[in-house]
């Protein structure tokens, strides 16, 4: 029989390589473990809630979902400028409030002519916030206890905050966590809370 000259095509049988199967299996298991660990970390350290009202505009909007870190304030105290999540007076039946820390424990707070004064000195906030029309209970100088914080909404003239008699100074043990990340909304994309 004569050999055929020219190109010949033949189909090579494909074999499953045991090393390839092992690599794919390890990748799938590793991915599942990573997703599980991320889920555990987020839900043990963090918590998700929604902003209620327009008191934090333009940083956060009504109905916008936020993530908070529930562990950070076990390790350190809230700082001026932090956006915190708390239950007013520890009321478990209330919705979570989201406000910015302005006054720290032991400080004297007063609102005069729409501006915040701390220990008699004007708090320099620039043009970021509107002057407050209503000073509320901070019309007279308030001295914060060693476990109290004075908080305000960023939308100062549309915020129920430490100026309100029914909220007042926020005790540290009523603070649930630090708001650090917001989800996308109709007005804003997702990102870190500043």
C-alpha positions as CSV (number, residue, x, y, z in Angstrom):
1,X,0.0,0.0,0.0
2,X,1.3,3.4,-1.0
3,X,1.8,6.2,1.5
4,X,-0.2,9.3,0.9
5,X,1.8,12.3,0.4
6,X,0.9,15.7,1.7
7,X,-0.8,16.9,4.8
8,X,-2.6,14.5,7.0
9,X,-5.0,15.4,9.7
10,X,-5.9,13.3,12.6
11,X,-7.7,14.0,15.8
12,X,-5.8,13.6,19.0
13,X,-7.7,12.2,21.9
14,X,-7.9,14.7,24.7
15,X,-7.1,13.4,28.1
16,X,-8.1,15.0,31.4
17,X,-4.9,16.0,33.2
18,X,-5.1,15.2,36.9
19,X,-3.0,18.3,37.7
20,X,-5.5,20.5,35.8
21,X,-8.4,19.0,37.7
22,X,-6.6,19.5,41.0
23,X,-5.8,23.2,40.2
24,X,-9.5,23.9,39.2
25,X,-10.8,22.3,42.4
26,X,-8.3,24.3,44.6
27,X,-9.4,27.5,42.8
28,X,-13.1,26.8,43.4
29,X,-12.6,25.8,47.1
30,X,-10.3,28.8,47.7
31,X,-12.8,31.2,46.2
32,X,-15.6,29.8,48.3
33,X,-13.5,30.1,51.5
34,X,-12.6,33.8,50.6
35,X,-16.3,34.6,50.0
36,X,-17.2,33.0,53.3
37,X,-14.5,34.8,55.3
38,X,-15.5,38.1,53.7
39,X,-19.1,37.5,54.7
40,X,-18.1,36.6,58.3
41,X,-15.8,39.6,58.7
42,X,-18.3,42.1,57.2
43,X,-21.2,40.9,59.4
44,X,-19.2,40.4,62.6
45,X,-17.3,43.7,62.4
46,X,-19.7,45.7,60.3
47,X,-23.4,46.4,60.0
48,X,-25.6,47.9,57.3
49,X,-28.3,50.5,57.9
50,X,-30.1,53.3,56.0
51,X,-30.0,57.1,56.4
52,X,-33.4,58.5,57.6
53,X,-34.1,62.1,56.5
54,X,-32.1,64.8,54.8
55,X,-30.0,65.8,57.9
56,X,-26.7,64.6,56.4
57,X,-27.0,66.1,52.9
58,X,-25.0,66.6,50.8
59,X,-22.8,63.8,52.2
60,X,-25.6,61.2,52.7
61,X,-29.1,61.2,51.3
62,X,-32.4,59.9,52.7
63,X,-32.8,56.2,52.2
64,X,-29.1,55.7,51.3
65,X,-27.6,52.5,52.6
66,X,-24.4,52.8,54.6
67,X,-21.9,50.4,56.2
68,X,-20.7,51.0,59.7
69,X,-17.7,49.6,61.6
70,X,-19.0,48.3,65.0
71,X,-15.5,47.5,66.4
72,X,-13.5,50.7,65.9
73,X,-14.9,52.5,68.9
74,X,-14.1,49.5,71.2
75,X,-10.5,50.2,70.3
76,X,-10.5,54.0,70.2
77,X,-12.8,57.0,70.9
78,X,-14.8,58.9,68.3
79,X,-12.9,61.9,66.9
80,X,-14.2,65.3,65.9
81,X,-15.5,65.0,62.3
82,X,-16.3,61.3,62.5
83,X,-19.8,60.3,61.2
84,X,-21.3,58.1,63.8
85,X,-24.4,55.9,64.0
86,X,-26.3,55.8,67.3
87,X,-29.6,55.1,69.0
88,X,-30.8,58.3,70.8
89,X,-30.7,57.8,74.5
90,X,-30.2,54.1,73.8
91,X,-33.8,53.7,72.7
92,X,-33.9,50.2,71.0
93,X,-37.3,51.1,69.4
94,X,-35.8,54.1,67.5
95,X,-34.2,54.1,64.1
96,X,-30.5,54.6,63.9
97,X,-29.4,58.3,63.7
98,X,-26.4,59.2,61.6
99,X,-24.6,62.5,62.6
100,X,-21.2,64.1,62.7
101,X,-19.2,64.5,65.9
102,X,-18.6,68.1,66.8
103,X,-17.9,68.2,70.6
104,X,-15.8,65.7,72.5
105,X,-16.0,64.6,76.2
106,X,-15.2,67.3,78.7
107,X,-15.6,70.2,76.3
108,X,-17.9,73.1,76.7
109,X,-20.2,73.6,73.7
110,X,-22.3,76.7,72.7
111,X,-23.9,77.9,69.6
112,X,-23.8,81.6,69.1
113,X,-24.9,83.5,65.9
114,X,-25.3,80.2,64.1
115,X,-21.7,79.1,64.8
116,X,-20.3,76.4,67.1
117,X,-18.0,77.5,69.9
118,X,-15.9,74.9,71.8
119,X,-14.4,76.0,75.1
120,X,-15.1,79.6,74.1
121,X,-13.3,79.4,70.7
122,X,-15.0,79.4,67.3
123,X,-14.9,76.0,65.7
124,X,-13.4,76.6,62.2
125,X,-15.6,74.7,59.8
126,X,-15.1,76.9,56.7
127,X,-18.0,77.4,54.4
128,X,-19.0,73.7,54.5
129,X,-22.0,74.1,56.7
130,X,-24.8,76.6,56.9
131,X,-25.1,78.9,59.9
132,X,-27.7,77.4,62.3
133,X,-30.9,79.3,62.7
134,X,-31.9,77.4,65.9
135,X,-29.3,76.8,68.6
136,X,-31.7,74.7,70.6
137,X,-30.4,73.7,74.0
138,X,-26.9,74.8,73.0
139,X,-28.0,78.4,73.2
140,X,-26.6,78.2,76.7
141,X,-23.1,76.7,77.2
142,X,-23.2,72.9,77.7
143,X,-20.5,71.0,79.4
144,X,-20.1,67.4,78.1
145,X,-19.5,64.6,80.6
146,X,-16.5,62.3,80.2
147,X,-18.6,59.8,78.1
148,X,-20.6,62.3,76.0
149,X,-20.3,63.6,72.5
150,X,-22.1,66.6,70.8
151,X,-23.3,65.7,67.3
152,X,-24.8,67.7,64.4
153,X,-26.2,66.9,61.0
154,X,-24.3,68.3,58.0
155,X,-27.6,69.9,56.8
156,X,-27.6,72.0,60.0
157,X,-31.0,73.6,59.5
158,X,-32.8,70.4,58.8
159,X,-31.4,68.1,61.5
160,X,-32.6,66.7,64.8
161,X,-29.4,66.3,66.7
162,X,-27.7,67.2,70.0
163,X,-29.4,70.7,69.9
164,X,-32.7,68.9,70.4
165,X,-33.8,68.3,74.0
166,X,-35.1,64.8,73.2
167,X,-31.6,63.8,71.9
168,X,-29.0,66.0,73.7
169,X,-25.5,64.8,74.1
170,X,-24.8,61.3,72.8
171,X,-23.4,58.9,75.4
172,X,-20.6,56.6,74.2
173,X,-22.5,53.4,75.1
174,X,-25.3,54.4,72.7
175,X,-23.0,54.7,69.7
176,X,-23.3,51.6,67.5
177,X,-20.4,52.4,65.2
178,X,-18.6,54.6,62.7
179,X,-20.2,55.1,59.3
180,X,-17.4,54.6,56.8
181,X,-19.0,53.6,53.4
182,X,-22.1,54.5,51.5
183,X,-23.8,52.7,48.7
184,X,-24.9,54.3,45.5
185,X,-28.1,56.4,45.5
186,X,-30.0,58.4,42.9
187,X,-27.9,61.5,43.8
188,X,-24.5,59.9,44.5
189,X,-22.3,57.0,43.6
190,X,-20.8,54.6,46.2
191,X,-17.8,55.6,48.2
192,X,-16.1,56.4,51.5
193,X,-17.8,58.8,53.9
194,X,-15.8,61.9,54.6
